């Protein structure tokens, strides 16, 4: 096996692994956002909100605290949306913070079997979906690169339609990648708009 084929196998495998890890880290939040649409709605009182700078970089998020009752218990929740996370757009997070007023009553969604789990907003919009699927382009490109390596080791060649199909997959992957890069900021803007 030549060095170029080994390089293709290794680089394809690394891209595939990175994509799978990215998908595995982001898909659970999207699934929970979708499942939370069936959770019970209950009133909650906002207690505290603060704009927090995350780490040493220029990343921000809003920390929120709200109190609600469910069944016989009283709980404190902190989640705005399962897909909501820190980003570099301070002004967008400031917009989220400005929409929340301490002492105001809001509706929160509470897990029926685990009432300590709650969130203010639920559902999957296109930005939550794109953010969750950011690893998909890496998976597809990794598979394409590994397919190229496989094609160089087999005694037969790929069919004529495989190159245009690979180009289409690559183009679609790059398009998803471009849109998913900005998905987190758009999600924060959506949260600010909905609150």
PyMOL commands that set and color helices and strands:
alter all, ss='L'
color gray80, all
select helices_A, chain A and resi 3-38+90-99+126-153+161-181+183-194
alter helices_A, ss='H'
color red, helices_A
select strands_A, chain A and resi 40-54+59-70+73-77+105-110+118-119
alter strands_A, ss='S'
color yellow, strands_A
deselect
rebuild
show_as cartoon
